[in-house]
Amino acid sequence: MQNLSDISNIVNMVLIFVGIIAGLWTLRRSVVKATNEIHQNAIEMQQNAIDAMREEINSLKSKLDDASREIKRLNTLLRTISKVAKNRGFSIEVEEDIIYVRDTTGTTSVIHIQEER
C-alpha cells in the first residue's frame, strides 16, 4: 500500500510540474503576442504620423511656392509703377514699411505702410 501511495505522490508531482511548465509556456506566449501587437500598433501610429507630416510639408511647400510667385508678381508691379511714375517726374522709394514719393518740385511725401487686419 505504501508503494501505491508513493506512486500516487510521484504522479501528482509530475502533473503539478507539467501544469507549471504549461502555465509558464502559455504566459510566455501571451506576453510575446501582446508585445508584438503593441510593437505593430506603435509602428502603425508612427507611420500615420510620418504620413501626416509629409502631407503638411507638401502643403507648406505649395504655400511657399504660391507666396514666392506672389512676391515676384508684386515686385514686377512695383517696378512697373515706379517706371511709370518716373516717366511722369516722380521718384518712388520703398524702405521696409515706409514709401517715399518725390515729385519734380522736390516735395517728398512719406507714407507708412500699415498691415491689413
C-alpha positions in Angstrom: 0.0 0.0 0.0 2.9 2.3 0.8 4.2 1.7 -2.7 0.9 2.8 -4.3 0.9 5.9 -2.2 4.5 6.7 -3.3 3.5 6.2 -7.0 0.4 8.5 -6.4 2.6 11.2 -5.0 5.1 11.0 -7.8 2.3 11.1 -10.4 0.8 14.2 -8.6 4.2 15.9 -8.5 4.7 15.2 -12.2 1.3 16.5 -13.1 1.9 19.7 -11.0 5.3 20.1 -12.7 3.7 19.7 -16.1 1.0 22.1 -15.2 3.5 24.7 -14.0 5.5 24.3 -17.3 2.3 24.6 -19.4 1.2 27.7 -17.5 4.6 29.3 -17.9 4.7 28.5 -21.6 1.2 29.9 -22.1 2.1 33.0 -20.1 5.2 33.5 -22.3 3.2 33.1 -25.5 0.7 35.7 -24.2 3.4 38.2 -23.3 5.1 37.7 -26.7 1.8 38.1 -28.5 0.9 41.3 -26.6 4.4 42.7 -27.1 4.1 42.1 -30.9 0.7 43.7 -31.0 2.0 46.8 -29.1 5.0 46.9 -31.4 2.8 46.7 -34.5 0.5 49.4 -33.2 3.4 51.6 -32.5 4.8 51.1 -36.0 1.4 51.9 -37.5 0.9 55.0 -35.4 4.4 56.2 -36.3 3.7 55.6 -40.0 0.5 57.6 -39.7 2.3 60.4 -38.0 5.0 60.4 -40.7 2.3 60.4 -43.5 0.5 63.3 -41.8 3.8 65.3 -41.5 4.6 64.6 -45.2 1.2 66.0 -46.2 1.8 69.1 -44.0 5.2 69.6 -45.5 3.8 69.3 -49.1 1.0 71.7 -48.2 3.6 74.2 -46.8 5.8 73.8 -49.8 2.8 74.6 -52.0 2.0 77.7 -49.9 5.7 78.8 -50.1 5.6 78.4 -53.9 2.4 80.5 -54.1 3.9 83.1 -51.8 7.1 83.3 -53.9 5.1 83.7 -57.1 3.0 86.5 -55.4 6.2 88.2 -54.3 7.6 88.1 -57.8 4.3 89.5 -59.2 4.2 92.3 -56.6 7.9 93.2 -57.3 7.1 93.4 -61.0 4.1 95.5 -60.3 6.2 97.9 -58.1 8.9 98.2 -60.7 6.2 99.0 -63.3 4.6 101.6 -61.2 7.9 103.1 -60.3 8.9 103.3 -64.0 5.6 105.0 -64.9 5.9 107.4 -62.0 9.5 108.2 -63.1 8.3 108.9 -66.6 5.9 111.5 -65.1 8.5 113.1 -62.9 8.0 111.2 -59.7 10.5 109.1 -57.7 9.3 106.3 -55.6 11.5 104.6 -52.9 10.4 101.8 -50.6 12.3 101.2 -47.4 10.8 98.5 -45.2 7.4 99.9 -44.2 7.9 103.4 -45.5 7.3 104.7 -49.0 8.9 108.0 -50.1 7.3 109.8 -53.1 9.2 112.8 -54.6 7.8 115.0 -57.3 9.5 117.3 -59.8 9.4 120.2 -57.4 11.4 118.3 -54.8 8.4 117.8 -52.5 8.6 114.4 -50.7 5.6 112.6 -49.3 6.1 109.9 -46.7 3.7 107.1 -46.5 3.7 104.5 -43.8 2.6 101.0 -44.9 0.1 99.5 -42.5 -0.8 95.9 -42.5 -4.4 95.0 -43.1 -6.2 93.4 -40.2 
